[in-house]
Amino acid sequence: MDVKNMQTEGNGTEKKTNFIPNPLPVPKRHTKREMGYDHEISPDKMHYDVEIHPGDDFDL
């Protein structure tokens, strides 16, 4: 038997499903936040790679 036929009433209209309200607490909806800074950093200070000497053996 077809599922669509099972969901329709005898006169051809679809039966509306009535759900009960959820009694369980749900988490709050996420609110998007933007982070602001007190001062602007110049592009010449925006480097994060630290130059090391080829002879450094800090990882041994």
N, C-alpha and C positions, 0 to 999 in steps of 0.2 A: 504494500500500500504506500502511496506517495505521502511524504511528510507534509507537503503543502495542502493536500486534501484533508489531512488529520487536523490541521490548524484552522480550517474554515468551518463555519457553521453550515447548517443545511441550506440556508438561502444564498450562499456564495460570498458572504461578507466575512472578513477575517475577524477572529475572536481577539479581543484586546486582553493582554495579560496584565493583571493588577499585582504589583509588588508591594510588600509591606515595607515600611520605612526601616532603615538599618538601625537596630538598637545599640550597636557597638560604637564606641568612640573611634573616630578616625583622626589621623594626624592633620595638622594645619596645612593649608595650601602653601606652596613655596612662593615667597615673594622675592623677586630678583632685586639685588642690591648692587649699587655701583660704588667702587672704592675711590675716594678722592685723596689727593696728597696735598700737603701744606705748601710744597714748593716744587717747581719743575726742575728736573735734572738735565743738565746739558748733554748733548749727544756724545761729546768726547769722553764723558765719564761713564758711558753705558757699555763698558767692556767688562766681561766677567772671566775671561780666560787669563790665568796668571802665567806669565812667561817664566820658564825654568831653564837653568843651564843644562847642557847635554851631560855634564859630568855629575849632576846631582844623583844621589843614591838614596833618596828619602823613602823609597818603597821597598828597600831590602830588609 
